[in-house]
Every structure is written in C-alpha cells, then in structure tokens.
Amino acid sequence: MSGYFTTLSDALRAAGVFQPCLVLDRDRLDRNIDLVKQRLAPGLAMRLVDKSLACLPLLSHIAEALGTHRFMTFHPPITRAVLDAFSDADMLYGKPMPVGAARQAISSGTADWSRVCWLIDSEERLAEYGALAAELDVGLRIAFEIDVGLHRGGFAEPRALSKALNALPARLRCEGVMAYEAHAPHIPGLFGGPQKALAEASQRAAAFIAALGEDQHRTLNIGGSKTALLHRGGMANEVSIGSAFVLPGDFDTPGLDGFQPAAFIATPILKVVEPMLPGPPAVTRLLQTIGRFPRKGCYLYGGKWMAEPVFPEGMETNGLLGLSSNQQFMGLPGDATTRSGDYAFLRPTQSEAVLQQFGSIAVFSGGSLVDRWPALPMG
C-alpha cells in the first residue's frame, strides 16, 4: 500500500494542499459502484443514503451511475438540499422526525416536501402527524418503521401495525414499511450466525408486509450497506446503501467483500520527534523499555477524527499523550523514515459526518487531484 499513498502524497503536493483534507478516490468509487451493479439482486431498486454521502456531486455521480432517483434521508437541511438539487428525488426518512421538525421543514422554504415520505414508529407519532397534516391542510406520505430484530424501535409486531393502519388519519397516505437489520452481520455463530439472522429478518418483514393493503406496497425497504447485497428474493422491493460506496473501516464485513476503501483523511506531518513525556526522563525511558511508549513519533496537523491511521506504516495513536484536534501525537516504528512535511493518511471509521468535516472533498483520479466537490454543511 505504500506506493498508493506515495502517489496520493505526490498528488496533494502538486495540487498545493497543505492542510487536512478528505480525499475521495473516484476510480475506487467507480469500482465499488460496479460491484453494487453486479451483486444487487434483480428486482430490487436502490435508495442512496444521503447522510453517508453528504456531498451533492458525490450523490449525483452515484445516482447517475445506478440510474436511481431514490434517496434515504435523515436530517431536514440535507433533505432540503437534495430536494433542490434533484428535481425527481423521491425521499424516504430513515428515522422518525420530531413532529416539530417536520412542521418547521414543511412550513419554511420552497422545497417540494410532497416528495418526502415521513417515517412513523408509533401510534403516538401517527396521531401527531395526522394532526400536523390537518393543521397545515396538506396530505403527507408516510411509511412505518418495523422492528425485524435490531430492537431500536418501530412497530414490534404485525398486529400492532394492523392496529395503526386501522387508525390511519385521513390526510396520511401509507406507502409501505422500512426495516433495518444492521444487527445481522454481527450475530455470533452460537446464536445462528449472520445468515440465520438475515433470513429471520426477511421473514419478519414479510409478516409485516402482509398486513399492508394492496395500495400500500410502493416502498418496501430493507437493508443497509452491510446487508443490502445479501438479499435474494423476499418481499422487499428496495434496499438502501450509502457508506459501502466509500467503505469506511466499520464496514469491513463479508457482505462487502471485494470493495475498496475510497475515502481517506490526509494531513501533513508537522514534526518528527524522539518523544518525551512530561516529568522525569526516567519515566519515559522505562515506558519505552516495556513497550508502552514509542521511541519515535510525529505530530499531525489536526487530529481526533473518527478514523484509524493507515500510513505511514506502523503509525498508531498513543494513549499516554492522548488525542488532540490541534496537533495529534502519533507513535512511529523505530526504523520509520518519515519526515516533517510528509503526509499521514487515516481511514475513516464511518462516512457520515466525516465527509462533511473538511468543507470540500479532494477528488483523486488517474494519479492526480482532478476536482473539488463541496460537502453539504452540517445544517
């Protein structure tokens, strides 16, 4: 991998980038998109997760490649930006919004909120959204959150969903359900393993879907980045993927075999040092002797990101000096040839929020930085 990061370093230096930035490898991104195309089960539509890809050019690039106009959304400022950018965007909320947030969103600005499907997780929220629709004199599209094993909320049993459907307020139109089974890849073999958990989640989803009316099957959503490509058949008609396209560290799961990390934090190394802890030098020497403190280290421009070091090889955090968002200390192998002015690279553990931390994304392709894509603000 050292050659890869050397090439990235050369590209950053040639482009005059000498501060922390988020680098997106567009060539790797495109290969990951191709894998999604190859592995997505026939008959399943793709919904892009905007919180994990919070950059309009990035969303546009993937949406065009996959031929989709469906998005899963989680935060009204980002929802509004996507609605404004994509005239045909069909939006499904991936978490229930406080009714006050929905009122504020619908009542402000010029975005077409009729293209948004709100998520309902309880009878109480159903009543709140019914009252909101009456208050604003509008019709609202909704989907029901169903619990298929994650136990994070939503309707726990099909009979509870049936009860809610019977109480559906006149101005609310049910378009389907949303199920999420992020727990499945992490179920140990002692309890049946991932495949059994995934099968059970699909079976539970089918039981909920059976409670819907014939005109309430528009959105039958299941899956996320770790599981979407494992679904074969079943009652769902769409899956959602976001982080898999750039593969942060938390998504190294069997369902994404062959995908490559496509996003890295790059930052200059400010100084390379023979580190000493505050206090008596003998303490530092003792801790170095027993392997608790490195004999060589460096300080980064910035730090404390949700990311793990990947280059220079052997670079690692050290708990004795702690983390810093200003200039973070990193331990280095004793034989490291790293110098001040070199670049360090860290692989994000997640893409949501991290892609938005640097203002814009440096796009790398064919050995050079070829563009800057503005990230969406946090809002």
C-alpha beads as a LAMMPS data file, in Angstrom:
LAMMPS data file: protein, C-alpha beads

379 atoms
378 bonds

1 atom types
1 bond types

-500.0 500.0 xlo xhi
-500.0 500.0 ylo yhi
-500.0 500.0 zlo zhi

Masses

1 110.0

Atoms # bond

1 1 1 0.000 0.000 0.000
2 1 1 2.935 2.366 0.446
3 1 1 3.092 3.054 -3.283
4 1 1 -0.571 4.017 -3.314
5 1 1 -0.151 6.554 -0.520
6 1 1 3.030 7.892 -2.079
7 1 1 1.033 8.622 -5.230
8 1 1 -1.666 10.321 -3.166
9 1 1 1.001 12.377 -1.407
10 1 1 2.502 13.480 -4.717
11 1 1 -0.950 14.480 -5.977
12 1 1 -1.656 16.539 -2.863
13 1 1 1.701 18.270 -3.040
14 1 1 1.261 19.044 -6.754
15 1 1 -2.182 20.500 -6.067
16 1 1 -0.860 22.695 -3.272
17 1 1 -2.847 21.018 -0.494
18 1 1 -1.001 21.521 2.771
19 1 1 -3.745 21.187 5.358
20 1 1 -6.036 18.370 6.494
21 1 1 -8.459 17.256 3.798
22 1 1 -10.755 14.431 2.791
23 1 1 -9.537 12.638 -0.322
24 1 1 -12.003 10.647 -2.426
25 1 1 -10.544 8.114 -4.838
26 1 1 -13.035 8.321 -7.715
27 1 1 -11.545 5.324 -9.506
28 1 1 -12.074 3.111 -6.445
29 1 1 -15.530 4.608 -6.001
30 1 1 -16.429 3.617 -9.554
31 1 1 -15.217 0.063 -8.983
32 1 1 -17.380 -0.146 -5.867
33 1 1 -20.351 1.138 -7.875
34 1 1 -19.717 -1.593 -10.444
35 1 1 -19.744 -4.228 -7.686
36 1 1 -23.111 -2.949 -6.474
37 1 1 -24.468 -3.248 -10.025
38 1 1 -23.174 -6.802 -10.307
39 1 1 -24.403 -8.018 -6.918
40 1 1 -27.736 -6.254 -6.476
41 1 1 -30.496 -8.827 -6.764
42 1 1 -32.802 -8.461 -9.788
43 1 1 -35.991 -6.612 -8.963
44 1 1 -34.519 -4.577 -6.115
45 1 1 -34.368 -0.800 -6.520
46 1 1 -31.547 1.213 -4.966
47 1 1 -32.046 4.027 -2.465
48 1 1 -28.962 6.169 -1.715
49 1 1 -28.334 7.169 1.910
50 1 1 -27.660 10.898 1.884
51 1 1 -26.231 11.174 5.416
52 1 1 -23.417 8.799 4.471
53 1 1 -22.680 10.543 1.166
54 1 1 -23.337 14.145 2.183
55 1 1 -21.998 15.800 -0.957
56 1 1 -24.267 16.669 -3.874
57 1 1 -21.715 15.915 -6.637
58 1 1 -20.984 12.565 -4.965
59 1 1 -24.675 11.694 -4.725
60 1 1 -25.176 12.783 -8.333
61 1 1 -22.223 10.696 -9.545
62 1 1 -23.554 7.535 -7.882
63 1 1 -27.210 8.187 -8.742
64 1 1 -26.377 8.656 -12.410
65 1 1 -24.251 5.514 -12.498
66 1 1 -27.012 3.429 -10.905
67 1 1 -29.945 5.138 -12.595
68 1 1 -31.748 5.854 -9.341
69 1 1 -33.659 8.872 -8.047
70 1 1 -34.451 7.376 -4.632
71 1 1 -32.766 8.705 -1.503
72 1 1 -32.962 7.844 2.176
73 1 1 -32.672 10.978 4.273
74 1 1 -32.153 11.748 7.962
75 1 1 -31.760 15.499 8.541
76 1 1 -34.047 18.254 7.159
77 1 1 -31.261 20.623 5.994
78 1 1 -29.764 17.801 3.910
79 1 1 -33.222 16.701 2.767
80 1 1 -33.886 20.224 1.515
81 1 1 -30.574 20.387 -0.343
82 1 1 -31.245 17.056 -2.089
83 1 1 -34.799 18.069 -2.987
84 1 1 -33.497 21.292 -4.517
85 1 1 -30.676 19.545 -6.406
86 1 1 -32.636 16.594 -7.805
87 1 1 -35.957 17.541 -9.387
88 1 1 -37.122 13.914 -9.393
89 1 1 -35.785 12.913 -5.963
90 1 1 -38.002 10.541 -4.015
91 1 1 -37.122 10.825 -0.334
92 1 1 -37.750 8.344 2.484
93 1 1 -36.881 9.279 6.047
94 1 1 -34.663 6.685 7.704
95 1 1 -35.557 7.768 11.227
96 1 1 -38.684 9.326 12.735
97 1 1 -38.573 13.107 12.907
98 1 1 -39.987 15.079 15.830
99 1 1 -43.296 16.479 14.598
100 1 1 -41.988 19.984 15.291
101 1 1 -39.086 19.401 12.920
102 1 1 -41.486 18.201 10.223
103 1 1 -43.751 21.243 10.769
104 1 1 -40.792 23.602 10.518
105 1 1 -39.465 21.917 7.370
106 1 1 -42.790 21.847 5.533
107 1 1 -43.662 25.420 6.520
108 1 1 -40.371 27.023 5.506
109 1 1 -38.604 27.456 2.196
110 1 1 -39.544 26.448 -1.308
111 1 1 -38.550 22.761 -1.321
112 1 1 -41.173 20.344 -2.592
113 1 1 -41.867 18.339 0.577
114 1 1 -44.581 16.358 -1.191
115 1 1 -41.705 14.202 -2.478
116 1 1 -40.848 13.189 1.092
117 1 1 -42.154 10.084 2.856
118 1 1 -42.066 10.505 6.632
119 1 1 -41.304 7.629 8.999
120 1 1 -43.801 6.618 11.692
121 1 1 -42.611 4.426 14.559
122 1 1 -45.521 4.507 16.998
123 1 1 -49.247 5.167 17.343
124 1 1 -48.425 8.391 19.171
125 1 1 -46.339 9.715 16.295
126 1 1 -49.020 8.625 13.845
127 1 1 -51.543 10.778 15.702
128 1 1 -49.108 13.700 15.823
129 1 1 -48.528 13.585 12.074
130 1 1 -52.253 13.268 11.451
131 1 1 -52.807 16.434 13.498
132 1 1 -49.957 18.167 11.636
133 1 1 -51.464 17.322 8.244
134 1 1 -54.818 18.717 9.378
135 1 1 -53.160 21.828 10.831
136 1 1 -51.266 22.579 7.607
137 1 1 -54.119 21.370 5.364
138 1 1 -51.809 19.046 3.423
139 1 1 -51.552 15.372 2.656
140 1 1 -48.476 13.580 3.971
141 1 1 -46.824 10.424 2.710
142 1 1 -45.728 8.029 5.451
143 1 1 -44.042 4.672 5.889
144 1 1 -43.978 2.610 9.066
145 1 1 -40.761 1.646 10.828
146 1 1 -40.873 -2.054 11.674
147 1 1 -38.628 -3.988 14.045
148 1 1 -37.174 -7.085 12.377
149 1 1 -34.603 -7.878 15.075
150 1 1 -32.498 -4.765 15.663
151 1 1 -34.801 -3.671 18.514
152 1 1 -34.093 0.018 18.001
153 1 1 -37.762 0.966 17.909
154 1 1 -40.646 0.874 15.498
155 1 1 -43.640 -1.455 15.444
156 1 1 -42.679 -4.688 17.144
157 1 1 -45.431 -6.975 15.851
158 1 1 -47.578 -7.166 12.698
159 1 1 -50.750 -6.906 14.785
160 1 1 -49.537 -3.561 16.160
161 1 1 -49.021 -2.368 12.605
162 1 1 -52.522 -3.549 11.648
163 1 1 -53.954 -1.554 14.550
164 1 1 -52.125 1.575 13.385
165 1 1 -53.327 1.076 9.827
166 1 1 -56.899 0.867 11.066
167 1 1 -56.393 4.207 12.815
168 1 1 -54.709 5.880 9.811
169 1 1 -55.725 9.573 9.724
170 1 1 -57.439 10.707 6.538
171 1 1 -54.678 13.046 5.381
172 1 1 -51.892 10.465 5.768
173 1 1 -51.123 8.053 2.937
174 1 1 -49.263 4.882 3.869
175 1 1 -46.764 3.887 1.186
176 1 1 -45.137 0.939 2.919
177 1 1 -42.598 -0.008 5.557
178 1 1 -38.931 0.404 6.381
179 1 1 -36.974 -2.406 8.028
180 1 1 -33.343 -2.309 9.135
181 1 1 -31.299 -5.366 10.088
182 1 1 -27.857 -3.924 10.801
183 1 1 -27.521 -6.417 13.648
184 1 1 -27.446 -9.434 11.313
185 1 1 -23.732 -9.370 10.316
186 1 1 -22.732 -9.302 13.995
187 1 1 -24.740 -12.265 15.306
188 1 1 -22.258 -14.926 16.530
189 1 1 -22.449 -18.492 15.319
190 1 1 -23.566 -19.596 18.779
191 1 1 -26.879 -17.868 18.074
192 1 1 -27.214 -18.934 14.458
193 1 1 -24.838 -16.548 12.742
194 1 1 -25.464 -13.764 10.211
195 1 1 -27.265 -15.865 7.589
196 1 1 -29.888 -17.079 10.029
197 1 1 -30.377 -13.563 11.419
198 1 1 -30.808 -12.174 7.916
199 1 1 -33.320 -14.884 6.994
200 1 1 -35.275 -14.252 10.178
201 1 1 -35.313 -10.505 9.478
202 1 1 -36.688 -11.119 5.996
203 1 1 -39.357 -13.440 7.381
204 1 1 -40.409 -10.876 9.955
205 1 1 -40.540 -8.170 7.290
206 1 1 -42.796 -10.377 5.153
207 1 1 -45.213 -10.786 8.071
208 1 1 -45.464 -7.011 8.447
209 1 1 -45.874 -6.504 4.704
210 1 1 -48.765 -8.982 4.724
211 1 1 -50.636 -6.545 6.991
212 1 1 -50.494 -3.781 4.371
213 1 1 -53.221 -3.060 1.875
214 1 1 -52.663 -3.690 -1.836
215 1 1 -52.153 0.040 -2.429
216 1 1 -49.550 0.330 0.365
217 1 1 -46.670 -1.529 -1.266
218 1 1 -44.897 1.336 -3.023
219 1 1 -41.970 1.360 -0.579
220 1 1 -40.931 -1.959 0.959
221 1 1 -37.486 -1.044 2.175
222 1 1 -34.944 -3.299 3.887
223 1 1 -31.201 -3.452 4.298
224 1 1 -28.276 -1.119 4.666
225 1 1 -24.725 -1.113 3.350
226 1 1 -23.700 -4.246 5.261
227 1 1 -26.675 -6.362 4.207
228 1 1 -28.313 -4.916 1.077
229 1 1 -26.345 -7.056 -1.369
230 1 1 -27.055 -10.240 0.602
231 1 1 -30.796 -10.118 -0.028
232 1 1 -32.115 -12.540 -2.622
233 1 1 -35.839 -12.626 -3.228
234 1 1 -38.216 -11.869 -0.390
235 1 1 -40.995 -9.311 -0.180
236 1 1 -38.871 -6.130 -0.204
237 1 1 -38.717 -4.078 -3.387
238 1 1 -35.783 -1.788 -2.494
239 1 1 -32.620 -1.595 -0.411
240 1 1 -30.550 1.312 0.859
241 1 1 -26.800 1.777 0.524
242 1 1 -24.553 4.671 1.463
243 1 1 -21.264 4.007 3.250
244 1 1 -20.412 0.932 1.162
245 1 1 -19.554 3.102 -1.817
246 1 1 -16.570 4.600 0.043
247 1 1 -16.083 1.701 2.516
248 1 1 -15.052 3.235 5.852
249 1 1 -13.464 0.906 8.374
250 1 1 -16.630 -0.071 10.232
251 1 1 -17.942 -1.652 7.027
252 1 1 -15.328 -4.361 6.557
253 1 1 -17.919 -7.141 6.555
254 1 1 -18.384 -10.288 4.418
255 1 1 -21.297 -8.691 2.575
256 1 1 -18.860 -6.188 1.076
257 1 1 -16.012 -8.498 0.068
258 1 1 -14.037 -7.023 -2.810
259 1 1 -14.979 -3.410 -2.076
260 1 1 -12.095 -0.980 -1.571
261 1 1 -11.719 1.981 0.766
262 1 1 -12.239 5.087 -1.361
263 1 1 -12.054 7.881 1.222
264 1 1 -9.082 8.907 3.349
265 1 1 -8.181 11.786 5.598
266 1 1 -4.848 13.222 4.519
267 1 1 -2.874 15.594 6.697
268 1 1 0.682 16.983 6.773
269 1 1 3.114 15.753 9.384
270 1 1 4.265 18.835 11.293
271 1 1 7.279 17.356 13.036
272 1 1 9.044 14.075 13.692
273 1 1 10.378 13.700 17.217
274 1 1 12.099 11.486 19.726
275 1 1 9.166 11.783 22.125
276 1 1 9.411 12.539 25.804
277 1 1 6.599 12.541 28.325
278 1 1 6.329 15.435 30.741
279 1 1 8.095 14.732 34.030
280 1 1 11.293 12.858 34.866
281 1 1 13.057 11.431 31.771
282 1 1 13.475 8.106 33.585
283 1 1 9.699 7.552 33.361
284 1 1 9.797 7.912 29.588
285 1 1 12.770 5.557 29.309
286 1 1 11.050 2.943 31.480
287 1 1 7.828 3.058 29.470
288 1 1 9.816 2.783 26.242
289 1 1 11.695 -0.221 27.588
290 1 1 8.487 -2.097 28.376
291 1 1 6.904 -1.100 25.069
292 1 1 4.283 1.294 26.415
293 1 1 5.666 4.407 24.743
294 1 1 7.353 4.762 21.325
295 1 1 10.948 5.818 20.742
296 1 1 9.934 7.760 17.639
297 1 1 6.804 9.741 16.904
298 1 1 5.289 12.611 14.989
299 1 1 2.711 15.344 15.337
300 1 1 -0.077 15.755 12.814
301 1 1 -1.744 18.869 11.503
302 1 1 -5.094 18.383 13.272
303 1 1 -6.441 15.149 14.670
304 1 1 -9.070 13.481 16.843
305 1 1 -11.013 12.313 13.796
306 1 1 -13.255 9.251 13.606
307 1 1 -10.514 7.477 11.684
308 1 1 -7.710 4.964 12.094
309 1 1 -4.121 5.504 10.859
310 1 1 -3.086 3.602 7.744
311 1 1 0.096 5.393 6.580
312 1 1 2.999 5.743 7.317
313 1 1 3.048 2.025 8.004
314 1 1 3.118 1.281 11.710
315 1 1 1.849 4.709 12.744
316 1 1 -0.500 4.440 15.718
317 1 1 -2.160 6.500 18.402
318 1 1 -0.717 6.510 21.911
319 1 1 -2.973 6.747 24.945
320 1 1 -0.313 8.249 27.203
321 1 1 -0.268 11.515 25.273
322 1 1 -3.928 11.293 24.272
323 1 1 -5.759 12.720 21.303
324 1 1 -5.733 16.307 20.094
325 1 1 -7.795 18.099 17.458
326 1 1 -4.998 20.653 17.051
327 1 1 -1.812 18.597 16.670
328 1 1 -2.126 14.937 17.497
329 1 1 0.814 12.829 18.558
330 1 1 1.269 9.511 16.752
331 1 1 3.779 6.794 17.527
332 1 1 6.071 5.576 14.749
333 1 1 8.222 2.442 14.373
334 1 1 11.799 2.984 15.397
335 1 1 13.047 2.498 11.825
336 1 1 10.486 4.822 10.215
337 1 1 11.935 7.188 7.598
338 1 1 9.036 9.646 7.893
339 1 1 9.989 13.305 7.723
340 1 1 8.384 16.616 8.522
341 1 1 6.332 17.687 5.505
342 1 1 5.287 14.162 4.566
343 1 1 1.597 13.277 4.603
344 1 1 -0.165 10.963 7.002
345 1 1 -3.331 9.118 5.982
346 1 1 -6.169 7.867 8.133
347 1 1 -9.113 5.754 7.068
348 1 1 -12.457 6.998 8.407
349 1 1 -14.382 4.516 10.518
350 1 1 -17.625 5.949 9.138
351 1 1 -18.512 8.257 6.287
352 1 1 -21.431 10.159 7.798
353 1 1 -20.264 13.416 9.396
354 1 1 -16.616 12.710 8.490
355 1 1 -17.119 13.639 4.817
356 1 1 -18.519 16.978 5.978
357 1 1 -15.697 17.966 8.315
358 1 1 -13.381 19.498 5.737
359 1 1 -15.663 21.787 3.723
360 1 1 -14.856 20.198 0.393
361 1 1 -13.652 16.832 -0.853
362 1 1 -10.472 16.479 -2.924
363 1 1 -11.276 14.135 -5.818
364 1 1 -8.401 11.878 -6.887
365 1 1 -8.387 10.039 -10.217
366 1 1 -5.703 8.750 -12.563
367 1 1 -2.879 9.802 -10.251
368 1 1 -3.960 13.434 -9.785
369 1 1 -6.408 15.594 -7.913
370 1 1 -8.965 16.435 -10.584
371 1 1 -11.737 18.291 -8.758
372 1 1 -13.106 19.676 -5.532
373 1 1 -16.604 18.606 -4.518
374 1 1 -18.287 20.751 -1.860
375 1 1 -19.650 18.747 1.043
376 1 1 -23.061 19.588 2.436
377 1 1 -22.943 21.668 5.640
378 1 1 -23.913 20.034 8.903
379 1 1 -27.007 22.276 8.979

Bonds

1 1 1 2
2 1 2 3
3 1 3 4
4 1 4 5
5 1 5 6
6 1 6 7
7 1 7 8
8 1 8 9
9 1 9 10
10 1 10 11
11 1 11 12
12 1 12 13
13 1 13 14
14 1 14 15
15 1 15 16
16 1 16 17
17 1 17 18
18 1 18 19
19 1 19 20
20 1 20 21
21 1 21 22
22 1 22 23
23 1 23 24
24 1 24 25
25 1 25 26
26 1 26 27
27 1 27 28
28 1 28 29
29 1 29 30
30 1 30 31
31 1 31 32
32 1 32 33
33 1 33 34
34 1 34 35
35 1 35 36
36 1 36 37
37 1 37 38
38 1 38 39
39 1 39 40
40 1 40 41
41 1 41 42
42 1 42 43
43 1 43 44
44 1 44 45
45 1 45 46
46 1 46 47
47 1 47 48
48 1 48 49
49 1 49 50
50 1 50 51
51 1 51 52
52 1 52 53
53 1 53 54
54 1 54 55
55 1 55 56
56 1 56 57
57 1 57 58
58 1 58 59
59 1 59 60
60 1 60 61
61 1 61 62
62 1 62 63
63 1 63 64
64 1 64 65
65 1 65 66
66 1 66 67
67 1 67 68
68 1 68 69
69 1 69 70
70 1 70 71
71 1 71 72
72 1 72 73
73 1 73 74
74 1 74 75
75 1 75 76
76 1 76 77
77 1 77 78
78 1 78 79
79 1 79 80
80 1 80 81
81 1 81 82
82 1 82 83
83 1 83 84
84 1 84 85
85 1 85 86
86 1 86 87
87 1 87 88
88 1 88 89
89 1 89 90
90 1 90 91
91 1 91 92
92 1 92 93
93 1 93 94
94 1 94 95
95 1 95 96
96 1 96 97
97 1 97 98
98 1 98 99
99 1 99 100
100 1 100 101
101 1 101 102
102 1 102 103
103 1 103 104
104 1 104 105
105 1 105 106
106 1 106 107
107 1 107 108
108 1 108 109
109 1 109 110
110 1 110 111
111 1 111 112
112 1 112 113
113 1 113 114
114 1 114 115
115 1 115 116
116 1 116 117
117 1 117 118
118 1 118 119
119 1 119 120
120 1 120 121
121 1 121 122
122 1 122 123
123 1 123 124
124 1 124 125
125 1 125 126
126 1 126 127
127 1 127 128
128 1 128 129
129 1 129 130
130 1 130 131
131 1 131 132
132 1 132 133
133 1 133 134
134 1 134 135
135 1 135 136
136 1 136 137
137 1 137 138
138 1 138 139
139 1 139 140
140 1 140 141
141 1 141 142
142 1 142 143
143 1 143 144
144 1 144 145
145 1 145 146
146 1 146 147
147 1 147 148
148 1 148 149
149 1 149 150
150 1 150 151
151 1 151 152
152 1 152 153
153 1 153 154
154 1 154 155
155 1 155 156
156 1 156 157
157 1 157 158
158 1 158 159
159 1 159 160
160 1 160 161
161 1 161 162
162 1 162 163
163 1 163 164
164 1 164 165
165 1 165 166
166 1 166 167
167 1 167 168
168 1 168 169
169 1 169 170
170 1 170 171
171 1 171 172
172 1 172 173
173 1 173 174
174 1 174 175
175 1 175 176
176 1 176 177
177 1 177 178
178 1 178 179
179 1 179 180
180 1 180 181
181 1 181 182
182 1 182 183
183 1 183 184
184 1 184 185
185 1 185 186
186 1 186 187
187 1 187 188
188 1 188 189
189 1 189 190
190 1 190 191
191 1 191 192
192 1 192 193
193 1 193 194
194 1 194 195
195 1 195 196
196 1 196 197
197 1 197 198
198 1 198 199
199 1 199 200
200 1 200 201
201 1 201 202
202 1 202 203
203 1 203 204
204 1 204 205
205 1 205 206
206 1 206 207
207 1 207 208
208 1 208 209
209 1 209 210
210 1 210 211
211 1 211 212
212 1 212 213
213 1 213 214
214 1 214 215
215 1 215 216
216 1 216 217
217 1 217 218
218 1 218 219
219 1 219 220
220 1 220 221
221 1 221 222
222 1 222 223
223 1 223 224
224 1 224 225
225 1 225 226
226 1 226 227
227 1 227 228
228 1 228 229
229 1 229 230
230 1 230 231
231 1 231 232
232 1 232 233
233 1 233 234
234 1 234 235
235 1 235 236
236 1 236 237
237 1 237 238
238 1 238 239
239 1 239 240
240 1 240 241
241 1 241 242
242 1 242 243
243 1 243 244
244 1 244 245
245 1 245 246
246 1 246 247
247 1 247 248
248 1 248 249
249 1 249 250
250 1 250 251
251 1 251 252
252 1 252 253
253 1 253 254
254 1 254 255
255 1 255 256
256 1 256 257
257 1 257 258
258 1 258 259
259 1 259 260
260 1 260 261
261 1 261 262
262 1 262 263
263 1 263 264
264 1 264 265
265 1 265 266
266 1 266 267
267 1 267 268
268 1 268 269
269 1 269 270
270 1 270 271
271 1 271 272
272 1 272 273
273 1 273 274
274 1 274 275
275 1 275 276
276 1 276 277
277 1 277 278
278 1 278 279
279 1 279 280
280 1 280 281
281 1 281 282
282 1 282 283
283 1 283 284
284 1 284 285
285 1 285 286
286 1 286 287
287 1 287 288
288 1 288 289
289 1 289 290
290 1 290 291
291 1 291 292
292 1 292 293
293 1 293 294
294 1 294 295
295 1 295 296
296 1 296 297
297 1 297 298
298 1 298 299
299 1 299 300
300 1 300 301
301 1 301 302
302 1 302 303
303 1 303 304
304 1 304 305
305 1 305 306
306 1 306 307
307 1 307 308
308 1 308 309
309 1 309 310
310 1 310 311
311 1 311 312
312 1 312 313
313 1 313 314
314 1 314 315
315 1 315 316
316 1 316 317
317 1 317 318
318 1 318 319
319 1 319 320
320 1 320 321
321 1 321 322
322 1 322 323
323 1 323 324
324 1 324 325
325 1 325 326
326 1 326 327
327 1 327 328
328 1 328 329
329 1 329 330
330 1 330 331
331 1 331 332
332 1 332 333
333 1 333 334
334 1 334 335
335 1 335 336
336 1 336 337
337 1 337 338
338 1 338 339
339 1 339 340
340 1 340 341
341 1 341 342
342 1 342 343
343 1 343 344
344 1 344 345
345 1 345 346
346 1 346 347
347 1 347 348
348 1 348 349
349 1 349 350
350 1 350 351
351 1 351 352
352 1 352 353
353 1 353 354
354 1 354 355
355 1 355 356
356 1 356 357
357 1 357 358
358 1 358 359
359 1 359 360
360 1 360 361
361 1 361 362
362 1 362 363
363 1 363 364
364 1 364 365
365 1 365 366
366 1 366 367
367 1 367 368
368 1 368 369
369 1 369 370
370 1 370 371
371 1 371 372
372 1 372 373
373 1 373 374
374 1 374 375
375 1 375 376
376 1 376 377
377 1 377 378
378 1 378 379
